[in-house]
Amino acid sequence: MVITITSETWDRVHKSSLDVRSGIIHIADPSLEIIATYGLIDDDMPDRTLARPATIFIDEDGKIESMFLTENWRIRLSAEQTVGLLLKGALHDS
């Protein structure tokens, strides 16, 4: 299962995901409660509040297995890298 969390409002998230039929769950978090819980608020942006991009792997019990997070918001784990890690089972080996 893939879940995305954004600081955007639900109206904006819903409009951008109307054509997506891939089973991805989109969560709007404009109050930043979930984003803050995972420590993903970008403190380097003084003029606006943004979430730092992150890829978090959570197991069936809700435990975080791995988290990929960089200091530079421009660097993200690509979809190909994510799928590669899942297929190789690298998350269970760490």
Buried (B, 14 or more C-beta within 10 A) or exposed (E): EEEEBBBBEEEEBEEEBEEEEEEEEBEBBBEBEBBEEBEBBBEEEEEEBBBBBBBBBEEEEEEEEBEBBEEEBEEBBEEEEBEEBEEEEEEEEE
